Amino acid sequence: MTLLQKAAATAALAVVAATTVSIAPAVAAAPMQTTGTRQAATACGWRTDWTGHAYYNHCGTGNVVIFVDRLNIGGIRDYEQCVTPGDHYLGDWPDFQGAWYAGKTC
C-alpha cells in the first residue's frame, strides 16, 4: 500500500467514525415517554407522503379551522376548512402547497 493509499484509507475511516459518533448520541438521547399520554404516529400539521398525497394532522383537542394553500392556477383558490383531531387527506401535491392552523375553532 502506497503512502497516498494509506492517507485515503485513514481519511475514509475518519469520516465514518465522525458520522457514527454524531449519530449515536442523538439516538441514545431520545427521551422515553413516561407520562402515559398517547403520542401521534405522524407529525402534527401539514405533510406529504412518498406518493405525493398531502395531509393535515391535527394533534390537539377540539375542532379547529385550517387554512389550505393551493397552487392557485386555473381558478383554484385557497380555502379554510374545519378539521377534527386526527389525520386528514387534503389532496395531491403540488396542487396542495401547505396547510396551517388559522387561529379559530369551529
Secondary structure, 3 states (H helix, E strand, C coil): CCHHHHHHHHHHHHHHHHHHHHHHHHHHCCCCCCCCCCCCCCCCEEEECCCCEEEEEECCCCCEEEEEEECCCCCCCCEEEEECCEEEEEEECCCEEEEEEEEEEC
